[in-house]
Amino acid sequence: MRYDLAVVGAGILGLAHALAALRRGLSVVVIDREAEANGASVRNFGFVTVTGQQQGDCWRRAMRSRDVWAEVAPKAGIPIEHQGLLVIAQRPEAMTCLEAFARTDMGHGCRVLTAAQTTAEHGAILSGSPVQGALWSPHDRRVESRFAIPKLAAWLQGQGVTFLRKTLVKAVEPGRVLTTAGVIEAGRVAVCPGDDLLTLYAEVIARLNISRCRLHMMKVMPAQPFKLPGSIMSDQSLLRYLGYSELPEAGPIIARLQREQPRTLAEGIHLIVVQGADGGLIVGDSHHYEYSPSPFQRDEVDALILEEMHQVLHLPGAQVTERWSGTYATAPDRLMTREVIDEVTRLVIVTSGTGASTSFAIGEETIEDLFGRA
Ligand SMILES: Cc1cc2nc3c(=O)[nH]c(=O)nc-3n(C[C@H](O)[C@H](O)[C@H](O)COP(=O)(O)OP(=O)(O)OC[C@H]3O[C@@H](n4cnc5c(N)ncnc54)[C@H](O)[C@@H]3O)c2cc1C
């Protein structure tokens, strides 16, 4: 059989390309070397982050992808675990930055909460450490990735997408995909290899200076009833998320964190906490930029993440029940890339920690690029 589209990679980006093609009535095959998804797409927070993404393309893609998640999740039986984000300001400088953010176009629909409002509305989850206020955004969503990605793939399969698992793609020629299971013919090919930097188009990937980022993640079980109103971030996120850090008003909070938390920042740590249906919290993360990710996970990094968690949230007796690390592709000068390999082949890589948030929009753009406007 000859397919209209072959997709290499069954992470969120590959599945997003398959979905966009399916919606146009195209025949699709998705090929992945693993038996089941085990890359970045299932190791992440499942945090579909809109608020704080870089102004422009990234924010627009996140908004669009958020809407696609809303359409597809119910059909695929994927619960939306959170609707909204609470960024808690611990320092006055953070509050100034959040207030400035709320005044931008990206702040539309967001609410700035005073210290009193924050305590009144969210006091039950807060540690009791002083807060200056908060930003509530209704735009962000969260899915439980370890279940959501397999469910999305199963739903796509039910809709007619063919999946070839445990199949390595060795090479791609115009209209032909050479795999360990033989040659697959396809009119167009989208290669979405995540952070595999060597198997396909190694020269292109090297020219773009793409490397890897490794992150520490934990699952934490609260010891007593605890319910988050949405995803949680704190002051440190204002430094890492470009939608905040590129604002002129971010300067003072960045400078203060650099003075007060040099060890934390050296480990690339900022706090994200999200919650799943079993009450468990996914807590992270750190950022270590390493072409060959270290297999050794230093406990002091986890301790710094947990310290910030306890600084912000009231979680006495909470226990870490799982630890893992994940890696994603990273580039010095771009958040994603779509390379034209030839007339019918595209190499698409999210080169930042934004793939759960932006992939559906990126997939739609690639399909339009390969097949023309619908
Ligand atoms: C710990 C962690 C936390 C994160 N948190 C967030 C978050 O909160 N929000 C957010 O938006 N993003 C987040 N990200 C980033 C996001 O997870 C990634 O950007 C996204 O998952 C990348 O998806 P992908 O499909 O490109 O890659 P992957 O999920 O890595 O999938 C690539 C697939 O391609 C397959 N493959 C590669 N080469 C071949 C080949 N030659 N033949 C066959 N198969 C091949 C692999 O087996 C793999 O299954 C996080 C990432 C990590 C690691």
The ligand as an SDF file (V2000), in Angstrom:
LIG
                    3D

 53 58  0  0  0  0  0  0  0  0999 V2000
   10.8550   16.0220   31.6850 C   0  0  0  0  0  0  0  0  0  0  0  0
   10.2280   16.8290   30.5960 C   0  0  0  0  0  0  0  0  0  0  0  0
    9.2650   17.7650   30.9170 C   0  0  0  0  0  0  0  0  0  0  0  0
    8.6440   18.5040   29.9110 C   0  0  0  0  0  0  0  0  0  0  0  0
    7.6070   19.3330   30.2140 N   0  0  0  0  0  0  0  0  0  0  0  0
    6.9200   19.9240   29.2250 C   0  0  0  0  0  0  0  0  0  0  0  0
    5.7540   20.6810   29.5030 C   0  0  0  0  0  0  0  0  0  0  0  0
    5.3430   20.7970   30.6460 O   0  0  0  0  0  0  0  0  0  0  0  0
    5.1310   21.3070   28.4930 N   0  0  0  0  0  0  0  0  0  0  0  0
    5.5600   21.2000   27.2190 C   0  0  0  0  0  0  0  0  0  0  0  0
    4.9630   21.7890   26.3310 O   0  0  0  0  0  0  0  0  0  0  0  0
    6.6330   20.4410   26.8990 N   0  0  0  0  0  0  0  0  0  0  0  0
    7.3080   19.8160   27.8710 C   0  0  0  0  0  0  0  0  0  0  0  0
    8.4050   19.0670   27.5790 N   0  0  0  0  0  0  0  0  0  0  0  0
    8.8420   18.9810   26.1800 C   0  0  0  0  0  0  0  0  0  0  0  0
    8.0140   17.9960   25.3920 C   0  0  0  0  0  0  0  0  0  0  0  0
    7.8280   16.8140   26.1470 O   0  0  0  0  0  0  0  0  0  0  0  0
    8.7250   17.6870   24.0670 C   0  0  0  0  0  0  0  0  0  0  0  0
    8.9490   18.9100   23.3770 O   0  0  0  0  0  0  0  0  0  0  0  0
    7.8940   16.7740   23.1910 C   0  0  0  0  0  0  0  0  0  0  0  0
    7.4710   15.6300   23.8980 O   0  0  0  0  0  0  0  0  0  0  0  0
    8.6820   16.3430   21.9570 C   0  0  0  0  0  0  0  0  0  0  0  0
    7.8530   15.4490   21.2570 O   0  0  0  0  0  0  0  0  0  0  0  0
    8.4470   14.6050   20.0610 P   0  0  0  0  0  0  0  0  0  0  0  0
    7.3320   13.7990   19.5160 O   0  0  0  0  0  0  0  0  0  0  0  0
    9.1650   15.5160   19.1250 O   0  0  0  0  0  0  0  0  0  0  0  0
    9.5850   13.7030   20.7150 O   0  0  0  0  0  0  0  0  0  0  0  0
    9.5520   12.2910   21.4720 P   0  0  0  0  0  0  0  0  0  0  0  0
    8.4770   12.2150   22.4670 O   0  0  0  0  0  0  0  0  0  0  0  0
   10.9520   12.0780   21.9390 O   0  0  0  0  0  0  0  0  0  0  0  0
    9.2140   11.2380   20.3360 O   0  0  0  0  0  0  0  0  0  0  0  0
   10.0990   10.9660   19.2700 C   0  0  0  0  0  0  0  0  0  0  0  0
    9.8140    9.5570   18.8050 C   0  0  0  0  0  0  0  0  0  0  0  0
   10.5510    9.3200   17.6120 O   0  0  0  0  0  0  0  0  0  0  0  0
   11.0010    7.9760   17.6340 C   0  0  0  0  0  0  0  0  0  0  0  0
   12.1200    7.8840   16.6930 N   0  0  0  0  0  0  0  0  0  0  0  0
   13.2000    8.6920   16.6130 C   0  0  0  0  0  0  0  0  0  0  0  0
   13.9920    8.3400   15.5890 N   0  0  0  0  0  0  0  0  0  0  0  0
   13.4150    7.2690   15.0010 C   0  0  0  0  0  0  0  0  0  0  0  0
   13.7460    6.4560   13.8810 C   0  0  0  0  0  0  0  0  0  0  0  0
   14.8360    6.6810   13.1250 N   0  0  0  0  0  0  0  0  0  0  0  0
   12.9210    5.4180   13.5590 N   0  0  0  0  0  0  0  0  0  0  0  0
   11.7960    5.1740   14.2870 C   0  0  0  0  0  0  0  0  0  0  0  0
   11.4360    5.9290   15.3530 N   0  0  0  0  0  0  0  0  0  0  0  0
   12.2230    6.9630   15.6960 C   0  0  0  0  0  0  0  0  0  0  0  0
   11.3590    7.7320   19.0810 C   0  0  0  0  0  0  0  0  0  0  0  0
   11.3460    6.3560   19.3900 O   0  0  0  0  0  0  0  0  0  0  0  0
   10.2660    8.5120   19.8060 C   0  0  0  0  0  0  0  0  0  0  0  0
    9.1650    7.6740   20.1540 O   0  0  0  0  0  0  0  0  0  0  0  0
    9.0560   18.3400   28.5620 C   0  0  0  0  0  0  0  0  0  0  0  0
   10.0400   17.4090   28.2530 C   0  0  0  0  0  0  0  0  0  0  0  0
   10.6230   16.6530   29.2610 C   0  0  0  0  0  0  0  0  0  0  0  0
   11.6740   15.6530   28.9050 C   0  0  0  0  0  0  0  0  0  0  0  0
  1  2  1  0
  2  3  1  0
  2 52  2  0
  3  4  2  0
  4  5  1  0
  4 50  1  0
  5  6  2  0
  6  7  1  0
  6 13  1  0
  7  8  2  0
  7  9  1  0
  9 10  1  0
 10 11  2  0
 10 12  1  0
 12 13  2  0
 13 14  1  0
 14 15  1  0
 14 50  1  0
 15 16  1  0
 16 17  1  0
 16 18  1  0
 18 19  1  0
 18 20  1  0
 20 21  1  0
 20 22  1  0
 22 23  1  0
 23 24  1  0
 24 25  2  0
 24 26  1  0
 24 27  1  0
 27 28  1  0
 28 29  2  0
 28 30  1  0
 28 31  1  0
 31 32  1  0
 32 33  1  0
 33 34  1  0
 33 48  1  0
 34 35  1  0
 35 36  1  0
 35 46  1  0
 36 37  1  0
 36 45  1  0
 37 38  2  0
 38 39  1  0
 39 40  1  0
 39 45  2  0
 40 41  1  0
 40 42  2  0
 42 43  1  0
 43 44  2  0
 44 45  1  0
 46 47  1  0
 46 48  1  0
 48 49  1  0
 50 51  2  0
 51 52  1  0
 52 53  1  0
M  END
$$$$
